[in-house]
């Protein structure tokens, strides 16, 4: 089943009959927190942060009517500067996270280890942690709040780590369009 088929199937079960008429796209949303902490909640309150700390707009942690995202990858990175402009890898650390959509936890206590796929890297040599959900995907429907709760740990010994952290959700999306189908 393709990502588009999965989106349309889930949209149909949710009663979102117009999603099939929207513009298909590749989409990524990200949020970062530049204050070191033991626990981070991403996308909640993101509308109060400005680019480059987040690319989530004024709607905050929900998509507009007839917009959606089928999450195929979830990744983590460290904003290496307080302004969020530079990014680095997790430096041999790991992240334990949960993804919540609406009032449902859809991924719980998943652990990302350092050295996954290369994304949000500073010099091409430092990787971030990425969970690949391709072939499965999790749909974030329009007008439903979503967020990620995450905690960083040292790789050796799994000791809680106070650090700056960022998170991104990447996958197939739908954008409002009155003229075409996906």
N, C-alpha and C positions, 0 to 999 in steps of 0.2 A: 504494500500500500504506500503510495507516495505521500509526501508531506501535505500536498494540496488535498488529496483524498481524505486524509485523516482530519484535516481542518474542516472540510465540508461535512464529513460524517458526524463529528462532535457538534458542529454548529447546528446540524439538522436535529440531533437529539436534544439540544438545548432550546430549540425553537427559533434559532437565528436564521430564518429563511432567506434573508437578503445578503448574507455573507458571500454566497456564491457569485454575486454580481459585482463584487468589489475587485480592486486592482491587487494582483499578487505582487509580492516584493520579498526581498531579503531584508531582515530587520535586526537591529541590535539596540538594546537599551542598556545603559550602565549607570551605576551610582557609586560614589566613593566617599569615604569619610577620612579626613586627614588628621583627626585627633586620635591618638593612640588609645585603644580601649580593649578590654577582654572580650566584649560582646558587641557585635554590630548588627543593626537592622537596616537593610538596604531597601530603597524605593519608598518606604514610608517617609513622608516629609521631604521627599526629593524636590518638590516644587519650590521649596525655600532655598535650595542650593542652585548656584549658577554654573553654567558651562565654564570651565572644563571639568568641574567636579561631577557633573551628571549631564546626560543628554535628555533627561525626562523633562517634558514641558510643564506648562501650567496645570494640566490635568493631573499631575502627580502620578500616583501609582495605580492608574487605571487608563485603559485605552478609550478613545472616543467611540461614539456610535459607529458601528460597522468597521472598526479596526480591531485586529487581533494579532496574537503572536503564538505560533507553535514553537515552543522552546525546544531546540535541538542540541544546544550546548549551553552549559553554565560554567563560567570561569571566574577565577579570582586573581587579583593582582594587588600590588602595593603601590599606592601613590607615593613616590619617593620625595615629593616636595609638598609643603603645606598648601601651595596654591593648586595642587592637583594636575599640574601640567606634565610632569615627568612620571613615568610608570616603570616599575621593575617587577621581577619575579618574586616568588615566595621564599627564596633563599633557604631551601631545604626544609621548609616548614609545611604543615598541613592545615586544612580548614575543614571543620565539621559544620554542616549547614542543613537547614530545612527550608523548603519552598512552600509558601502558603498562598493559596488562591481563594479569594472569598473567605469563608470561615473553615476551609478544609486544608489540612496539611497534606500536600500531594507527594512530597519527598521529605523523609524524616531522617535526621542524623546521618546524612550521607557524608562520607569523607573524601576530600580531594587531596591527593598527594602532589608534592612538587614534581615538576618535570614532565607535565602533560604536554599537550599540543602547544605550539608557539603562538601566543597572542599577547597583546599589550606588553611587548618587551621593549627594553630601552636600547639595546645594542645588537639584538639578534642572537645573543648567546645565552640570555637568561630567559627561561620559560616560566609560564604561569601554570596553574592547575586548572584543568578543564575536564568536566564530565560530559561525555558525548552521549546524547539521547537519540541520535539519529536512528530512524527506523521505529522509534517509539514515540517520542515527542509528547509534550504536555501543553495543551492549549490554554492560553490566558484569553478568555473571551472579552468582548467590549464591556466597558462600564462595570468591571468587577475588580476590586482592589487586590493587589498582589504584593508580596514582600518576601525577602530572604533574610533569615536570621542566621548569623555565622559567628563562629569562634575559631580563632587561630591557635595552633599548638606547635610546640617544637617537635621536629621529627623524631629526635632521640628522647625517649622518656615520656612523650606526650604531655608535656607541662604546658598549662595555659599561657598564652603569649599576648601581652599587650602590644598592639601594633596598629598602624594605619592599614586600612584595607579597602579594596574595591571589588565590585561584583558586576558581571555582565551576563545578560541573557541574549542568546543569538538563535535565529532560526527563520522559518518561513512566516511571512506576515501578510496581512490584508490591510489595505488602505482604502479610505472612502473614494469611490469612483462611480459615477453614474453612467459611464459609457461602455464598459467592457466586463468580461468575466475572468476569473482566475483559472 
